[in-house]
Amino acid sequence: MSSRASFRRALLALAVVALSLWITLTTPPRLGLDLRGGTRIVLQTEDGATTRADAAATDRALEVLRKRVDGLGVAEPSLARSGERRIVVELPGLRDPRQAAETIGRTAQLTFHAVTGSARGPAGPAAADGTRVLADPDAPGGFLALAAPALTGDGVKGAEAVLDTATGRGWTVDLSFRDRAADGWARLTGAAACAAPADPARRVAIVLDDRIVSAPGMQAGVPCGPGIGGGSAQITGGFSAQEARDLAALVEGGALPVPVTTVEQSTVGPTLGAEAIRAGALAAVIGLACTGLFVIVVYRLLGVLATIALLLYGLVSYAAVVALGATLTLPGLAGFVLAIGIAVDANVLVFERAREEYASLGRAAGRDLRRPVATAFGKVWSAVADSHITTLLAAGLLFVFATGPVKGFGVTLAVGVLTSLITAMVITRLFADLALGLPAVRRRPTVTGMAGLGRLRTRLTRRVPRLMAHRRRWLTGCAGLLLVALAGIGVRGLEFGVEFTGGRVVQYTAERPVDADTARTAVARAGFPDAVVQTTGDTDVSVRVRETGDDEQREIREALTRVAGPVEVERDDLIGPSLGGELRTHALLALGLAVAAQLLYLTVRFRWTYATAAVAAMAQDVLLVVGLFAWLGKPVDSVFLAALLTVVGYSVNDSVVVLDRLRELRRRGGGVPLADLADRAVAQTLPRTVNTGMGALFVLVALAALGGDSLTDFSVALLAGVVLGMASTVFTAMPLAVALEARHPRPAPVAPAPRRRSGAVV
């Protein structure tokens, strides 16, 4: 590596670390409801002029509110129907709950009108023919007479707050229309453009909830008749940045089917509790310390450098999440767990390959220890890039198409993967280049960790296991496990949590103050470990469980009485699922698109046979984890969903690395049968698979042992996923790839046509 290249890498690494440290010290993180708590707003639907506020209308209103909250930039919100006409909205860490309540509670009926002239008032309701008079301070008489609505907000496809610096209008809201609405907008603006320049009829009024928010006049360039094409419009009105974002959220979310009013507004505590958060943080620290120690023991000096790079990875990725304003929640932290595994994996890949290169160079390696490492970085780049890109594809699609906790998982996973790439390929390489160039290190190559292949690799080099000779046996065994998992899903069924099924929420008022951890422990000991317990103030406690009878509620009340004195029931409601049907639909859509994108990418990078094998192994891992939870009777909730997404990423990442080695061996394998090459690929990458898996297992075992009830199921799912991911690569992905290649062999390359020169064949 040239000194100039090292200097550039050093500058880049220093700049990234310095910026990350500054962000970490100056910017507080945004924590979700499970880690910090937030604001609870209870809305009640009311009968409209032509609509009745029943349960169905309330459910439709809830989905509109979910879109509005997402548009406000509040990540990881919780929304659920309570009873028939109430909607409970919980917003993590919101600074201005009053403004949020006002924004999300507006009816947001957006209409577009032709202006028939100016008026002197008064403003009033719409006449029988739809015409009306509304106030507009820019009109000559202070009012505008409007025709019946030509368009409604239903025709708006999207709305976005934009800072218009080109024309100096400040913050505006850009609208895009659907096909038919785009034609209607063109007709409306085309008719207005036919009026005289000073005529009020040359304007088009944009009305939100009986208030004119903008009445732009048609410029001279707008043609009379055709109007403004392209299906776009712009709302101006001297908005501030927040006002523009709020208006865009209202328009994007659509109109509420029924009016809503705010009946309650309060601050709630975290759903996990301080004790669970402390235990989880302690477990993460212990797990990462064990991971670092393991890497140091195995790879010595290179392991020390990788551990330092891993610490810097944590700093950079945390700073990136904070800088993006993402909300940290338990599902989001699951993305970090996966990204940590990928970060460790990238370093292990390089170090294992460096051992191979050191052994192949022999004595020449001792003259420049940086040479085998530089060669290793070059050779593992394709595997690192493929594994990172497949994970990024999944993360990006989850962010774009999913909502709620799945979206948060996609954000943190994408940040973690990009940071992993920087730390492994830039920072670790920089450290290795500097350390291996020291004279003291060159004199003692054994301290680097490259001088020996390791016990496992040595044994596998002497005798390569012939696993692919029994590929039918492995595939049959995997099919049997799948049948067991599917039987668990079919016979036992899935125990969906209250977030998916809805349930019952009871609000209690205690005689004396009680903290959330004490109340949560009491309810868990009463036989409800999955209950969501939150506190509001000092003496108010809410308990949310799956739908229960009066006897179970009596047990909960008695448990709270033992720790908080006599308690009174303030409210007892049946609630709908906070992870509603739309979230499930979006999550499944995003997951399906992510799998399809990974399949397409791997087909392009490898071959469709390899891609099919990797995706099939991933699908097997997912079904096995789901089946395990079905047999154990564990709840399926948002935390489990995040763990399952982690399994998807880990499984594909593991398979890609081994398939990449198989592709490399096949390129220079000559006439060696594919099955034998597959055995070699497994043997050569198995040390990396084991060491990477061990690094992830340390963190997960610590979380399972110390994380408490809230993190146990999450850890169990990930532990199962990591173990199954390692096994499925060897016993499913590789045998399936070999079997598919045998049925659909790669076409032989076509020899180039001979060239003719002067009548002779050359």
DRENLO-973188 format. One record per residue (C-alpha): x, y, z; residue in one letter. Coordinates in steps of 0.1 Angstrom, whole numbers. Each point is the difference from the previous one (the first is absolute). Example, Ala and Ser with C-alpha at 12.3 -4.5 7.8 and 13.67 -1.06 7.14 Angstrom:
// DRENLO-973188
<<123,-45,78>,"a">
<<14,34,-7>,"s">
// end
This chain:
// DRENLO-973188
<<0,0,0>,"m">
<<15,34,-9>,"s">
<<7,26,26>,"s">
<<-23,24,-19>,"r">
<<-29,-25,2>,"a">
<<6,-5,37>,"s">
<<1,37,6>,"f">
<<-34,4,-18>,"r">
<<-15,-28,21>,"r">
<<14,15,32>,"a">
<<-16,34,-8>,"l">
<<-33,-16,-9>,"l">
<<-1,-21,32>,"a">
<<10,29,22>,"l">
<<-27,23,-15>,"a">
<<-27,-27,4>,"v">
<<10,-7,36>,"v">
<<3,36,10>,"a">
<<-34,9,-15>,"l">
<<-16,-30,17>,"s">
<<15,9,34>,"l">
<<-13,36,-4>,"w">
<<-35,-12,-9>,"i">
<<0,-25,29>,"t">
<<10,27,26>,"l">
<<-23,28,-13>,"t">
<<-32,-18,-13>,"t">
<<-23,-19,23>,"p">
<<-16,-32,-14>,"p">
<<-37,-4,-7>,"r">
<<-12,-30,20>,"l">
<<-32,-19,-8>,"g">
<<-29,-8,22>,"l">
<<16,-32,12>,"d">
<<31,18,12>,"l">
<<-11,35,10>,"r">
<<-38,3,-1>,"g">
<<-17,30,-15>,"g">
<<-34,17,-5>,"t">
<<-33,-18,0>,"r">
<<-29,17,-18>,"i">
<<-35,-16,2>,"v">
<<-23,11,-29>,"l">
<<-37,-7,-3>,"q">
<<-18,-2,-33>,"t">
<<-33,19,-3>,"e">
<<-30,-3,-24>,"d">
<<4,21,-31>,"g">
<<-27,16,-21>,"a">
<<-4,-31,-21>,"t">
<<21,-26,18>,"t">
<<-3,-19,32>,"r">
<<29,-6,24>,"a">
<<-2,-37,3>,"d">
<<29,-25,5>,"a">
<<6,-3,-38>,"a">
<<2,38,-4>,"a">
<<24,2,29>,"t">
<<22,-27,-15>,"d">
<<2,20,-33>,"r">
<<8,32,20>,"a">
<<28,-19,18>,"l">
<<17,-9,-33>,"e">
<<-2,37,-11>,"v">
<<15,11,33>,"l">
<<28,-25,-4>,"r">
<<10,15,-33>,"k">
<<-2,35,15>,"r">
<<22,-10,29>,"v">
<<26,-15,-24>,"d">
<<-1,33,-19>,"g">
<<7,20,31>,"l">
<<33,-19,3>,"g">
<<-9,-18,32>,"v">
<<17,-34,-4>,"a">
<<-14,-31,17>,"e">
<<-34,13,11>,"p">
<<-26,-22,16>,"s">
<<-36,4,-11>,"l">
<<-29,-22,11>,"a">
<<-38,1,1>,"r">
<<-14,0,36>,"s">
<<-36,-10,2>,"g">
<<-22,10,-29>,"e">
<<7,37,-4>,"r">
<<34,7,16>,"r">
<<35,0,-15>,"i">
<<30,-1,23>,"v">
<<31,16,-16>,"v">
<<34,-3,17>,"e">
<<28,22,-14>,"l">
<<35,-7,13>,"p">
<<19,30,13>,"g">
<<-21,26,-16>,"l">
<<9,35,11>,"r">
<<-32,19,-10>,"d">
<<-30,-24,7>,"p">
<<-25,28,-3>,"r">
<<10,8,-35>,"q">
<<0,-37,-9>,"a">
<<-35,-4,15>,"a">
<<-12,30,-20>,"e">
<<15,-13,-33>,"t">
<<-9,-36,1>,"i">
<<-36,8,12>,"g">
<<-9,23,-28>,"r">
<<-26,-13,-25>,"t">
<<22,11,-30>,"a">
<<-26,2,-27>,"q">
<<20,14,-29>,"l">
<<-18,14,-30>,"t">
<<9,21,-31>,"f">
<<-24,26,-13>,"h">
<<-4,23,-29>,"a">
<<-3,37,12>,"v">
<<-31,17,-14>,"t">
<<8,35,14>,"g">
<<8,20,31>,"s">
<<-25,7,28>,"a">
<<-4,20,31>,"r">
<<-12,-29,21>,"g">
<<-12,-13,22>,"p">
<<16,-35,-2>,"a">
<<-25,-28,4>,"g">
<<-7,-37,-7>,"p">
<<-4,-14,-34>,"a">
<<-32,7,-19>,"a">
<<-22,-27,-15>,"a">
<<19,2,-33>,"d">
<<34,-2,17>,"g">
<<10,37,-3>,"t">
<<13,19,30>,"r">
<<17,31,12>,"v">
<<32,-3,21>,"l">
<<24,26,15>,"a">
<<32,8,-19>,"d">
<<20,30,12>,"p">
<<16,4,-35>,"d">
<<-34,5,-17>,"a">
<<-12,35,-7>,"p">
<<-30,-3,23>,"g">
<<16,-24,24>,"g">
<<-20,-29,-12>,"f">
<<-2,-22,-31>,"l">
<<-31,-16,-16>,"a">
<<7,-36,-9>,"l">
<<-16,-24,-23>,"a">
<<-8,-36,10>,"a">
<<31,-21,6>,"p">
<<16,-11,-33>,"a">
<<25,-24,18>,"l">
<<3,-16,34>,"t">
<<29,-12,20>,"g">
<<-7,-36,-11>,"d">
<<16,9,-33>,"g">
<<33,10,16>,"v">
<<27,-27,-5>,"k">
<<27,16,22>,"g">
<<9,31,20>,"a">
<<34,12,10>,"e">
<<13,30,19>,"a">
<<26,18,-22>,"v">
<<22,30,6>,"l">
<<-4,21,-32>,"d">
<<33,20,-3>,"t">
<<-3,5,-38>,"a">
<<-30,24,2>,"t">
<<5,12,36>,"g">
<<-35,-14,11>,"r">
<<15,-17,30>,"g">
<<-16,-32,12>,"w">
<<-27,-14,-23>,"t">
<<-19,-33,-3>,"v">
<<4,-17,-33>,"d">
<<-29,-22,-11>,"l">
<<-2,-28,-26>,"s">
<<-33,-12,-14>,"f">
<<-13,-33,-11>,"r">
<<-9,-5,-37>,"d">
<<-36,12,0>,"r">
<<7,27,26>,"a">
<<29,12,-21>,"a">
<<-24,5,-30>,"d">
<<-24,18,24>,"g">
<<27,23,12>,"w">
<<10,8,-36>,"a">
<<-37,9,-8>,"r">
<<-3,21,31>,"l">
<<32,20,-6>,"t">
<<-8,3,-37>,"g">
<<-33,16,7>,"a">
<<15,24,25>,"a">
<<27,10,-25>,"a">
<<-26,12,-25>,"c">
<<-11,28,24>,"a">
<<15,35,-2>,"a">
<<32,7,20>,"p">
<<-18,21,27>,"a">
<<-31,-22,2>,"d">
<<-3,-20,33>,"p">
<<-12,-29,-22>,"a">
<<36,-4,-12>,"r">
<<7,-16,34>,"r">
<<-5,-35,13>,"v">
<<-8,-4,37>,"a">
<<15,-29,20>,"i">
<<-22,-5,31>,"v">
<<8,-21,31>,"l">
<<-28,-5,25>,"d">
<<-20,31,-11>,"d">
<<31,22,-1>,"r">
<<18,13,-30>,"i">
<<36,-9,4>,"v">
<<11,11,-35>,"s">
<<-17,17,-29>,"a">
<<27,3,-27>,"p">
<<-6,20,-31>,"g">
<<8,-14,-34>,"m">
<<32,14,-14>,"q">
<<2,14,-36>,"a">
<<17,-32,-12>,"g">
<<-30,-23,9>,"v">
<<-19,-7,-32>,"p">
<<-37,7,-2>,"c">
<<-18,-33,-4>,"g">
<<28,-26,5>,"p">
<<10,14,34>,"g">
<<28,-14,21>,"i">
<<9,-35,-10>,"g">
<<23,-25,16>,"g">
<<-23,-8,29>,"g">
<<17,23,25>,"s">
<<-8,31,21>,"a">
<<16,21,27>,"q">
<<-17,14,31>,"i">
<<16,33,12>,"t">
<<-9,21,29>,"g">
<<30,12,19>,"g">
<<3,-32,20>,"f">
<<27,-8,25>,"s">
<<19,-33,-3>,"a">
<<-22,-17,26>,"q">
<<-32,14,-14>,"e">
<<9,-13,-35>,"a">
<<8,-34,14>,"r">
<<-32,-1,20>,"d">
<<-21,10,-30>,"l">
<<18,-26,-22>,"a">
<<-7,-27,27>,"a">
<<-37,10,0>,"l">
<<-3,-2,-37>,"v">
<<21,-31,-4>,"e">
<<-20,-19,26>,"g">
<<-33,10,-14>,"g">
<<-32,12,15>,"a">
<<-15,-16,31>,"l">
<<-32,-18,-7>,"p">
<<-15,14,32>,"v">
<<9,29,22>,"p">
<<21,-7,31>,"v">
<<5,19,33>,"t">
<<28,-2,25>,"t">
<<-14,-14,33>,"v">
<<33,-7,18>,"e">
<<36,10,-2>,"q">
<<27,-13,24>,"s">
<<37,-11,3>,"t">
<<7,-38,3>,"v">
<<30,-19,11>,"g">
<<20,-25,-20>,"p">
<<-15,-34,-7>,"t">
<<32,-19,8>,"l">
<<9,17,32>,"g">
<<33,13,14>,"a">
<<10,-33,14>,"e">
<<-4,-18,-33>,"a">
<<19,28,-18>,"i">
<<29,-2,25>,"r">
<<1,-38,-2>,"a">
<<-1,2,-38>,"g">
<<28,26,-1>,"a">
<<21,-21,24>,"l">
<<-5,-31,-20>,"a">
<<10,18,-32>,"a">
<<32,13,16>,"v">
<<9,-35,14>,"i">
<<-8,-16,-33>,"g">
<<21,24,-20>,"l">
<<29,-3,24>,"a">
<<-1,-38,-3>,"c">
<<-1,4,-38>,"t">
<<30,23,0>,"g">
<<19,-24,24>,"l">
<<-8,-30,-22>,"f">
<<12,18,-32>,"v">
<<32,11,18>,"i">
<<7,-36,12>,"v">
<<-5,-14,-35>,"v">
<<17,27,-21>,"y">
<<24,16,25>,"r">
<<13,33,-13>,"l">
<<-25,1,-28>,"l">
<<-27,-8,25>,"g">
<<10,30,21>,"v">
<<-2,22,-31>,"l">
<<-34,-15,-9>,"a">
<<-13,6,36>,"t">
<<10,37,-2>,"i">
<<-16,3,-34>,"a">
<<-32,-17,15>,"l">
<<-1,27,28>,"l">
<<4,27,-26>,"l">
<<-28,-17,-20>,"y">
<<-23,3,30>,"g">
<<9,37,3>,"l">
<<-5,8,-37>,"v">
<<-32,-20,-5>,"s">
<<-15,16,32>,"y">
<<9,35,-12>,"a">
<<-15,-7,-34>,"a">
<<-33,-11,15>,"v">
<<-1,30,23>,"v">
<<9,24,-29>,"a">
<<-28,-15,-21>,"l">
<<-25,6,28>,"g">
<<-10,-36,0>,"a">
<<-18,-14,31>,"t">
<<18,-27,20>,"l">
<<-23,-28,10>,"t">
<<5,-37,8>,"l">
<<-9,-11,-36>,"p">
<<24,27,-13>,"g">
<<27,-13,23>,"l">
<<-5,-34,-16>,"a">
<<13,15,-32>,"g">
<<32,9,19>,"f">
<<4,-35,13>,"v">
<<-1,-12,-36>,"l">
<<24,27,-12>,"a">
<<24,-8,28>,"i">
<<1,-36,-12>,"g">
<<6,13,-36>,"i">
<<28,23,13>,"a">
<<17,-29,18>,"v">
<<-5,-22,-30>,"d">
<<18,25,-24>,"a">
<<30,0,23>,"n">
<<1,-37,5>,"v">
<<-3,-5,-38>,"l">
<<31,21,-5>,"v">
<<20,-16,28>,"f">
<<-8,-35,-11>,"e">
<<10,8,-35>,"r">
<<32,17,12>,"a">
<<9,-33,17>,"r">
<<-4,-18,-33>,"e">
<<21,26,-19>,"e">
<<27,-1,27>,"y">
<<3,-38,-3>,"a">
<<1,1,-38>,"s">
<<27,27,0>,"l">
<<23,-19,23>,"g">
<<32,18,10>,"r">
<<-8,29,-23>,"a">
<<-28,10,23>,"a">
<<24,7,28>,"g">
<<17,28,-19>,"r">
<<-32,20,-3>,"d">
<<-28,-10,23>,"l">
<<-23,25,-17>,"r">
<<1,-19,-33>,"r">
<<-23,-30,11>,"p">
<<-24,24,17>,"v">
<<-2,23,-31>,"a">
<<-6,-31,-22>,"t">
<<-26,-12,24>,"a">
<<-19,33,-1>,"f">
<<0,-2,-38>,"g">
<<-12,-36,-2>,"k">
<<-28,3,26>,"v">
<<-14,32,-15>,"w">
<<-25,-18,-22>,"s">
<<-14,-21,29>,"a">
<<-1,31,23>,"v">
<<-17,21,-27>,"a">
<<-26,-27,-9>,"d">
<<-9,-7,36>,"s">
<<-3,37,9>,"h">
<<-20,9,-32>,"i">
<<-25,-29,5>,"t">
<<-6,12,35>,"t">
<<-3,37,-11>,"l">
<<-25,-10,-26>,"l">
<<-22,-15,27>,"a">
<<5,29,24>,"a">
<<-8,26,-27>,"g">
<<-32,-18,-11>,"l">
<<-11,-4,36>,"l">
<<5,37,6>,"f">
<<-19,11,-32>,"v">
<<-30,-24,2>,"f">
<<-4,-9,36>,"a">
<<-12,20,30>,"t">
<<4,0,37>,"g">
<<26,-22,16>,"p">
<<9,-17,-33>,"v">
<<9,34,-15>,"k">
<<21,7,31>,"g">
<<18,-33,-4>,"f">
<<8,9,-37>,"g">
<<15,34,10>,"v">
<<23,-13,27>,"t">
<<10,-30,-21>,"l">
<<9,21,-30>,"a">
<<21,24,22>,"v">
<<17,-29,17>,"g">
<<9,-18,-33>,"v">
<<14,32,-16>,"l">
<<20,7,31>,"t">
<<13,-36,1>,"s">
<<13,4,-35>,"l">
<<19,31,9>,"i">
<<15,-13,32>,"t">
<<10,-34,-15>,"a">
<<13,11,-34>,"m">
<<15,34,11>,"v">
<<7,2,37>,"i">
<<11,-36,6>,"t">
<<21,1,-31>,"r">
<<16,32,11>,"l">
<<8,-14,35>,"f">
<<14,-32,-15>,"a">
<<22,19,-25>,"d">
<<15,22,28>,"l">
<<5,-28,25>,"a">
<<14,-26,-24>,"l">
<<25,25,-12>,"g">
<<17,3,34>,"l">
<<34,-16,2>,"p">
<<-8,-17,34>,"a">
<<-30,-17,-17>,"v">
<<19,-11,-30>,"r">
<<26,-17,22>,"r">
<<-28,-20,17>,"r">
<<-26,-10,-26>,"p">
<<-16,-25,24>,"t">
<<-15,29,20>,"v">
<<-20,11,-30>,"t">
<<-23,-30,0>,"g">
<<8,-8,-37>,"m">
<<29,-24,6>,"a">
<<-22,-30,8>,"g">
<<-31,-13,-18>,"l">
<<-18,-9,32>,"g">
<<-10,-35,13>,"r">
<<-33,-2,-19>,"l">
<<14,12,-33>,"r">
<<30,-23,3>,"t">
<<-22,-31,6>,"r">
<<-22,10,-29>,"l">
<<30,5,-23>,"t">
<<13,-35,8>,"r">
<<-33,-17,-6>,"r">
<<-28,18,-18>,"v">
<<-34,-15,11>,"p">
<<-20,-14,-29>,"r">
<<-33,16,10>,"l">
<<-14,4,-35>,"m">
<<2,-37,-6>,"a">
<<-29,-3,24>,"h">
<<-19,30,-12>,"r">
<<-33,-19,-5>,"r">
<<2,-11,36>,"r">
<<6,36,12>,"w">
<<-29,14,-21>,"l">
<<-23,-28,12>,"t">
<<9,8,36>,"g">
<<-6,37,-5>,"c">
<<-34,-8,-16>,"a">
<<-9,-21,30>,"g">
<<9,29,23>,"l">
<<-22,23,-21>,"l">
<<-29,-25,3>,"l">
<<4,1,38>,"v">
<<0,38,-1>,"a">
<<-31,2,-22>,"l">
<<-17,-26,22>,"a">
<<6,23,30>,"g">
<<-15,30,-19>,"i">
<<-30,-21,-11>,"g">
<<-6,-20,32>,"v">
<<10,25,28>,"r">
<<-6,31,-20>,"g">
<<18,33,6>,"l">
<<-6,19,32>,"e">
<<-3,35,-13>,"f">
<<7,28,25>,"g">
<<-24,27,10>,"v">
<<16,23,-26>,"e">
<<-14,-22,-27>,"f">
<<-32,-12,15>,"t">
<<-12,28,22>,"g">
<<-11,-7,36>,"g">
<<-10,19,31>,"r">
<<15,31,16>,"v">
<<-9,9,36>,"v">
<<10,34,15>,"q">
<<5,-2,38>,"y">
<<5,28,26>,"t">
<<20,-11,30>,"a">
<<-1,12,36>,"e">
<<38,6,1>,"r">
<<26,7,-26>,"p">
<<14,-30,-19>,"v">
<<27,-2,-26>,"d">
<<-5,-19,-33>,"a">
<<26,-27,8>,"d">
<<-16,-10,33>,"t">
<<-35,-1,-17>,"a">
<<14,-20,-29>,"r">
<<16,-25,23>,"t">
<<-32,-4,20>,"a">
<<-21,-6,-31>,"v">
<<25,-25,-14>,"a">
<<0,-20,32>,"r">
<<-38,-1,-1>,"a">
<<3,-20,-32>,"g">
<<1,27,-27>,"f">
<<37,3,-11>,"p">
<<-10,14,-34>,"d">
<<-21,28,14>,"a">
<<10,36,-11>,"v">
<<1,21,32>,"v">
<<4,37,-1>,"q">
<<-3,28,26>,"t">
<<-16,34,-5>,"t">
<<11,23,28>,"g">
<<7,-15,34>,"d">
<<-31,-19,8>,"t">
<<-16,-9,-34>,"d">
<<8,-34,-15>,"v">
<<-12,-15,-33>,"s">
<<1,-37,-7>,"v">
<<-5,-13,-35>,"r">
<<-5,-38,-5>,"v">
<<-16,-23,-24>,"r">
<<-38,-1,4>,"e">
<<-7,-15,35>,"t">
<<-29,-7,22>,"g">
<<-10,16,33>,"d">
<<19,-27,20>,"d">
<<33,8,-17>,"e">
<<-6,38,5>,"q">
<<-6,-6,37>,"r">
<<33,-18,3>,"e">
<<18,30,-17>,"i">
<<-18,24,24>,"r">
<<10,-20,30>,"e">
<<36,-1,-11>,"a">
<<1,38,-4>,"l">
<<-17,4,34>,"t">
<<28,-19,17>,"r">
<<27,25,-13>,"v">
<<-20,33,-3>,"a">
<<-28,-3,26>,"g">
<<-37,-1,-10>,"p">
<<-5,8,-37>,"v">
<<-31,13,-18>,"e">
<<-9,-7,-36>,"v">
<<-3,32,-19>,"e">
<<-6,-15,-35>,"r">
<<-4,-34,-14>,"d">
<<-1,-3,-38>,"d">
<<4,-26,-27>,"l">
<<27,11,-24>,"i">
<<9,-8,-36>,"g">
<<34,-11,-12>,"p">
<<27,28,0>,"s">
<<17,-19,-28>,"l">
<<-30,1,-23>,"g">
<<-8,-17,-33>,"g">
<<17,27,-20>,"e">
<<33,-4,18>,"l">
<<-1,-38,-5>,"r">
<<-8,5,-37>,"t">
<<28,25,-4>,"h">
<<25,-22,19>,"a">
<<-8,-30,-21>,"l">
<<2,20,-32>,"l">
<<33,15,10>,"a">
<<14,-34,10>,"l">
<<-12,-16,-33>,"g">
<<16,28,-20>,"l">
<<32,-3,20>,"a">
<<2,-37,-7>,"v">
<<-7,5,-37>,"a">
<<26,27,-2>,"a">
<<26,-22,17>,"q">
<<-9,-28,-23>,"l">
<<4,22,-30>,"l">
<<33,15,12>,"y">
<<15,-34,8>,"l">
<<-11,-13,-34>,"t">
<<19,28,-17>,"v">
<<30,-4,22>,"r">
<<1,-38,1>,"f">
<<-25,-21,-18>,"r">
<<-37,-7,5>,"w">
<<9,-34,15>,"t">
<<21,15,27>,"y">
<<-25,28,6>,"a">
<<-28,-25,4>,"t">
<<20,-21,24>,"a">
<<9,30,22>,"a">
<<-36,13,1>,"v">
<<-14,-35,7>,"a">
<<24,-4,30>,"a">
<<-12,33,13>,"m">
<<-37,-9,-4>,"a">
<<8,-33,18>,"q">
<<16,19,29>,"d">
<<-30,23,3>,"v">
<<-25,-28,1>,"l">
<<20,-20,25>,"l">
<<2,30,24>,"v">
<<-38,6,-4>,"v">
<<-6,-37,6>,"g">
<<22,0,31>,"l">
<<-21,29,14>,"f">
<<-32,-19,-8>,"a">
<<11,-31,18>,"w">
<<13,20,30>,"l">
<<-32,21,1>,"g">
<<21,32,0>,"k">
<<-18,33,-10>,"p">
<<4,14,-35>,"v">
<<2,38,4>,"d">
<<20,29,-14>,"s">
<<31,-12,18>,"v">
<<-2,-34,-16>,"f">
<<-6,16,-34>,"l">
<<32,20,4>,"a">
<<19,-32,10>,"a">
<<-14,-18,-30>,"l">
<<12,27,-23>,"l">
<<34,-3,16>,"t">
<<0,-37,-8>,"v">
<<-8,8,-37>,"v">
<<30,23,-2>,"g">
<<24,-23,18>,"y">
<<-10,-31,-20>,"s">
<<5,16,-34>,"v">
<<33,16,11>,"n">
<<14,-34,11>,"d">
<<-10,-18,-31>,"s">
<<14,27,-23>,"v">
<<35,-3,15>,"v">
<<2,-38,-6>,"v">
<<-15,3,-35>,"l">
<<25,27,-8>,"d">
<<28,-24,9>,"r">
<<-16,-27,-21>,"l">
<<-1,23,-29>,"r">
<<37,9,4>,"e">
<<10,-37,3>,"l">
<<-20,-8,-31>,"r">
<<17,26,-21>,"r">
<<34,-16,6>,"r">
<<-12,-35,8>,"g">
<<7,-16,-34>,"g">
<<-17,-33,-3>,"g">
<<-7,-5,37>,"v">
<<-37,-11,5>,"p">
<<-22,27,14>,"l">
<<-9,-21,31>,"a">
<<37,-2,9>,"d">
<<4,37,-5>,"l">
<<-30,6,23>,"a">
<<16,-21,27>,"d">
<<31,20,-3>,"r">
<<-19,33,2>,"a">
<<-18,-12,32>,"v">
<<33,-11,15>,"a">
<<19,32,-9>,"q">
<<-28,23,14>,"t">
<<-11,-21,30>,"l">
<<25,17,23>,"p">
<<-14,34,-10>,"r">
<<-36,-13,5>,"t">
<<8,-14,35>,"v">
<<20,31,11>,"n">
<<-27,24,-13>,"t">
<<-28,-20,16>,"g">
<<19,-1,33>,"m">
<<3,38,0>,"g">
<<-38,4,-4>,"a">
<<-8,-28,25>,"l">
<<19,18,28>,"f">
<<-22,30,-3>,"v">
<<-32,-20,-3>,"l">
<<7,-24,29>,"v">
<<8,30,22>,"a">
<<-34,16,-11>,"l">
<<-18,-32,7>,"a">
<<16,-5,34>,"a">
<<-1,36,13>,"l">
<<-25,18,-21>,"g">
<<-31,-10,20>,"g">
<<-34,-11,-12>,"d">
<<-3,28,-25>,"s">
<<31,-12,-20>,"l">
<<-1,-37,5>,"t">
<<-23,-9,-29>,"d">
<<20,25,-22>,"f">
<<32,-17,9>,"s">
<<-14,-35,-4>,"v">
<<-12,8,-35>,"a">
<<34,14,-10>,"l">
<<20,-28,16>,"l">
<<-21,-25,-20>,"a">
<<4,21,-31>,"g">
<<38,2,2>,"v">
<<5,-37,7>,"v">
<<-25,-9,-28>,"l">
<<16,25,-24>,"g">
<<34,-16,5>,"m">
<<-14,-35,-5>,"a">
<<-23,8,-29>,"s">
<<30,13,-20>,"t">
<<18,-33,2>,"v">
<<-30,-24,0>,"f">
<<-25,18,-22>,"t">
<<15,28,-22>,"a">
<<31,-19,-12>,"m">
<<-17,-34,-7>,"p">
<<-29,18,-17>,"l">
<<24,20,-22>,"a">
<<19,-31,-10>,"v">
<<-33,-18,-7>,"a">
<<-13,28,-22>,"l">
<<33,4,-18>,"e">
<<-1,-38,-8>,"a">
<<-35,4,-15>,"r">
<<7,33,-17>,"h">
<<37,1,-8>,"p">
<<17,32,-10>,"r">
<<1,2,-38>,"p">
<<34,-6,-15>,"a">
<<17,32,-12>,"p">
<<-2,5,-38>,"v">
<<34,0,-17>,"a">
<<8,31,-20>,"p">
<<-3,-4,-38>,"a">
<<34,-5,-17>,"p">
<<14,30,-17>,"r">
<<11,-2,-36>,"r">
<<31,17,-13>,"r">
<<11,-3,-36>,"s">
<<-21,-31,-6>,"g">
<<16,-19,29>,"a">
<<-16,-9,33>,"v">
<<19,15,29>,"v">
// end
